[in-house]
Amino acid sequence: MNELPIPPDAEDANVAIEIARGWIVDDRLQCSILPTIWKDTPEVWGILLADLLSHVCDALASETDMTRDQLHRIITKKLIDEIGEPTDKHSGDFIDE
C-alpha cells in the first residue's frame, strides 16, 4: 500500500483531524471519510472539494504542459458530467473502528 505523507503542519498542530482518505484498489475508488465533521454545515464539503480542485490544478500545471485554467475547465466539466450522469453506481458501508 502506498500512503501519502501527513502534512507537516498536521504533525505539530494542537488539533488535526483526518477527514478523508482514498485509494484506487483494483481500478476502483475506495475511500474512508468522516462525513459528520460538518454535519451542521454540509455546504463546507463544497468548499473542501473546490479547494481540493484548486490544489490539483496547481500541482498538475507544474507537472504538465497545460495551464491551471485549462486543467480547471477539464476537471470541472467532468465533475459536472459525473454528478449529472454517474459512470458507475456508488456503494459502500459505514464501518466503525
One Martini backbone bead per residue (centre of mass of N, CA, C, O) as a GRO file, in nm:
protein
   97
    1MET     BB    1   0.099   0.035   0.020
    2ASN     BB    2   0.038   0.387  -0.066
    3GLU     BB    3   0.121   0.652   0.134
    4LEU     BB    4   0.076   0.960   0.220
    5PRO     BB    5   0.181   1.229   0.358
    6ILE     BB    6   0.188   1.416   0.631
    7PRO     BB    7   0.139   1.716   0.712
    8PRO     BB    8   0.340   1.910   0.899
    9ASP     BB    9   0.119   2.077   1.050
   10ALA     BB   10  -0.028   1.822   1.165
   11GLU     BB   11   0.203   1.724   1.352
   12ASP     BB   12   0.200   2.020   1.530
   13ALA     BB   13  -0.083   2.030   1.608
   14ASN     BB   14  -0.334   2.044   1.837
   15VAL     BB   15  -0.541   2.009   1.587
   16ALA     BB   16  -0.605   1.702   1.391
   17ILE     BB   17  -0.826   1.597   1.122
   18GLU     BB   18  -0.916   1.330   0.954
   19ILE     BB   19  -1.148   1.319   0.657
   20ALA     BB   20  -0.970   1.170   0.420
   21ARG     BB   21  -0.944   0.874   0.206
   22GLY     BB   22  -0.776   0.728  -0.089
   23TRP     BB   23  -0.818   0.454  -0.327
   24ILE     BB   24  -0.685   0.238  -0.574
   25VAL     BB   25  -0.866  -0.069  -0.618
   26ASP     BB   26  -0.871  -0.241  -0.878
   27ASP     BB   27  -0.978   0.027  -1.040
   28ARG     BB   28  -1.112   0.136  -0.763
   29LEU     BB   29  -1.274   0.337  -0.552
   30GLN     BB   30  -1.165   0.391  -0.213
   31CYS     BB   31  -1.303   0.514   0.102
   32SER     BB   32  -1.245   0.736   0.380
   33ILE     BB   33  -1.479   0.906   0.595
   34LEU     BB   34  -1.596   1.216   0.772
   35PRO     BB   35  -1.915   1.323   0.733
   36THR     BB   36  -1.970   1.470   1.033
   37ILE     BB   37  -1.785   1.722   1.062
   38TRP     BB   38  -2.036   1.896   0.891
   39LYS     BB   39  -2.346   1.842   0.978
   40ASP     BB   40  -2.438   2.162   1.012
   41THR     BB   41  -2.235   2.229   0.737
   42PRO     BB   42  -2.234   2.079   0.436
   43GLU     BB   43  -2.118   2.310   0.247
   44VAL     BB   44  -1.816   2.267   0.321
   45TRP     BB   45  -1.765   2.041   0.119
   46GLY     BB   46  -1.757   2.232  -0.125
   47ILE     BB   47  -1.505   2.384  -0.037
   48LEU     BB   48  -1.317   2.144  -0.025
   49LEU     BB   49  -1.347   2.057  -0.324
   50ALA     BB   50  -1.247   2.327  -0.442
   51ASP     BB   51  -0.969   2.323  -0.307
   52LEU     BB   52  -0.877   2.057  -0.428
   53LEU     BB   53  -0.894   2.145  -0.721
   54SER     BB   54  -0.685   2.369  -0.699
   55HIS     BB   55  -0.445   2.188  -0.617
   56VAL     BB   56  -0.449   2.003  -0.862
   57CYS     BB   57  -0.405   2.221  -1.077
   58ASP     BB   58  -0.137   2.328  -0.973
   59ALA     BB   59   0.020   2.061  -0.984
   60LEU     BB   60  -0.030   1.988  -1.286
   61ALA     BB   61   0.087   2.250  -1.410
   62SER     BB   62   0.383   2.177  -1.304
   63GLU     BB   63   0.372   1.873  -1.473
   64THR     BB   64   0.262   2.014  -1.735
   65ASP     BB   65   0.139   2.181  -2.041
   66MET     BB   66  -0.084   2.287  -1.868
   67THR     BB   67  -0.300   2.495  -1.742
   68ARG     BB   68  -0.488   2.578  -1.484
   69ASP     BB   69  -0.740   2.656  -1.654
   70GLN     BB   70  -0.757   2.404  -1.825
   71LEU     BB   71  -0.783   2.204  -1.591
   72HIS     BB   72  -1.032   2.326  -1.463
   73ARG     BB   73  -1.221   2.278  -1.702
   74ILE     BB   74  -1.188   1.973  -1.735
   75ILE     BB   75  -1.264   1.885  -1.444
   76THR     BB   76  -1.533   2.036  -1.413
   77LYS     BB   77  -1.683   1.901  -1.644
   78LYS     BB   78  -1.660   1.610  -1.533
   79LEU     BB   79  -1.797   1.662  -1.265
   80ILE     BB   80  -2.071   1.750  -1.378
   81ASP     BB   81  -2.123   1.497  -1.543
   82GLU     BB   82  -2.104   1.294  -1.300
   83ILE     BB   83  -2.333   1.413  -1.135
   84GLY     BB   84  -2.555   1.377  -1.359
   85GLU     BB   85  -2.389   1.103  -1.489
   86PRO     BB   86  -2.294   0.834  -1.370
   87THR     BB   87  -2.054   0.572  -1.446
   88ASP     BB   88  -2.136   0.465  -1.154
   89LYS     BB   89  -2.215   0.288  -0.884
   90HIS     BB   90  -2.270   0.363  -0.556
   91SER     BB   91  -2.101   0.225  -0.264
   92GLY     BB   92  -2.143   0.129   0.088
   93ASP     BB   93  -2.013   0.145   0.424
   94PHE     BB   94  -2.027   0.155   0.763
   95ILE     BB   95  -1.729   0.178   0.969
   96ASP     BB   96  -1.628   0.076   1.275
   97GLU     BB   97  -1.355   0.065   1.502
   0.00000   0.00000   0.00000
